[in-house]
Amino acid sequence: MLLARDSFGKTDSLLQVAQKMNRSDTELVNLYTQIAWSYLASGDTANTISFLRKSRALAGQLKFEHGLISAYSNIGLYYTKFG
């Protein structure tokens, strides 16, 4: 789990990187997960689950098995903690 001291600044930086990336890249799946955990560190649970879902959707589109497994695991962790 990514925990940042300056989670707002970190989230903004990660979002800027995501906007510049190729949408069909598996790295974007991983970046969405990092963004999600950064939002969680700042207490923004709505954006946390939103980016976890984006990660899952893109991993599925790309048939990125490792990313899909990771996304489902992270979503499960989220719902275990926040219901």
N, C-alpha and C positions, 0 to 999 in steps of 0.2 A: 504494500500500500504506500502510495506517495503522500508524504506529509511535508508540507512546506511552511516555514515560519511566516513568510510573506505570501500567503496563499492567493491573495487578490492579484498581486503583481505577477506571480508565477502562473496563475490561470490566464491572465491577459497575454503573457508571453507565449504560452502553449496554444492559445486560440489563434494568435498571429501566425504561428508555424503551421497550424492546421489549414488555415486559409490559403497558404502558399503551396500546399502539397498537392500532388496528383491524387485525385479522388479514388483511383483504382489501385492504390498502393497499400500493401499490407501494413506498412509502417503507420498509416493513418489509423488503422484499427488499434494499434498499440497507443498511439497518441491520444485517441479518444478516451482510452482507459485512464491514461495519466491525467487528462483534463477532468475526468469524473472524480478521481481521488483528490485532486486539487480543490474542486468544488466542495467535496465532503470535508476537507480540512478547514474550509472557511464556513462550514455549517449550512451550505446551500444544498439541501438534499434533493430538491426538485431538479436542479441541473445535474446533480450526480447521477440520478437514474436515467435522465434524458441521454447523457453521454454514454452510459453503459449500454443503453438500448441501441444507440447509433453504432457503437462498437460491434454489438451482436449482429445488427443488420448488415453492416459492411462485410464482416467476416463471412457471413452466410453467402452474400453475393459473390464474393471472391473465392468461395469454397476453401477458405483458409481455416483448416481444421483446428490447428493449435489456437488461433484467435477466437474461434467459435467456442471451444471448450473453456478458454479463459473467460470469455464474456459471460457465458452461462454461470460459471463458478462465481464471478464477481457479482452478478445480479442476485444469485442465491445468498451470498454474504450480505449484500445490501438489505434484502428482504428479511433475513434472519435478524439483523440489527434493528431495522426500522419498520418492519411489517408491511 
